Amino acid sequence: MNISTLFQQKKTVFSVEIFPPKRTDGIDTLYKSLDRIAAIKPDYISVTYSAGGSATNELTGRIAADIKTRYGIEPLPHLTCLYNTREQVRAQLDSLAQNGIENILALRGDRRPDMEVCHDFSYASDLAAFIRDNSSFNCVGACYPEGHPEAPGRARDVRNLKYKIDAGVTHLNSQLFLDNDDFYSFLELCEAADINVPIEAGIMPLMSKSQIERMIVGFGASMPRKFSRIISRYENDPDGLFKAGIGYAISQIIDLISQGVSGIHLYTMNRPDVAEMIYDSVKSML
């Protein structure tokens, strides 16, 4: 199933993301989490991928295939290109196709100082074009409501985003953001740039001090004042911060759905309890 057709069938698409364990011996724990996450019946489940040809990447395809056969839910495996040759990408596409996968999220991938770039693909748009020209996969892309960290500005980043659409990307999943106004202004920039594909809002509940620090530094998300107040109030109360983080994500989603966004893409961090709490709070609006 081409998951981009979901946006023609549903008022609001609701999807989730999981990541493979870093070690293969963690696979049983992941599937226990997946049993519960799949039970909320998300419209599709995306599965992340890491650079470097690690065991994690081999698991991405395996988990994606299992999501489809075991749970009857459409998977969206990620594929990065910065450290892959054309031959390696072609082999991975063939493997995914043999396992019945029909959709791929095309990403450049993060730069890593310990690895040498292959130079076959410089941008995600290059990978998207390669997928379009060499396979029948539906290709999904990523976007950054506050601008890509390497872009000189949001307007330039949106112009670059148009290259992905022209390369065959049929819908976009956004990076996390904490201020819905950033997402709404991003949608306006996309409309002005003639980017008319569905754009899902990426929501990640921030529930601990360590996670907040990793996400803010790693993804460059700005912190609105109202979220800063939450951190100040609960900085010495882990349970209170957890509940407040969940509540903040739910309030974001309720506002986004009320404003008519195409979809919500929930970064679950492999936490079924988080997925369940959030879905139960918003399912009546979907």
ABEGO torsion letter per residue (X at the ends): XBAAAAAAABABBBBBBBBBBABAAAAAAAAAAAAAAAAAGBABBBBBBBBGGBAAAAAAAAAAAAAAAAAGBBBBBBBBAAABBAAAAAAAAAAAAAAGBABBBBBAEBBBAABBBAGABABAAAAAAAAAAABABBBBBBBBAAEBAABAEAAAAAAAAAAAAAAGBABBBBBBBABAAAAAAAAAAAAAAGBABBBBBBBBBBABAAAAAAAAAAAGBBBBAAAAAAAAAAAABAAAAAAAAAAAAAAAAAAAAAAGBABBBBBAGGBAAAAAAAAAAAAAAX
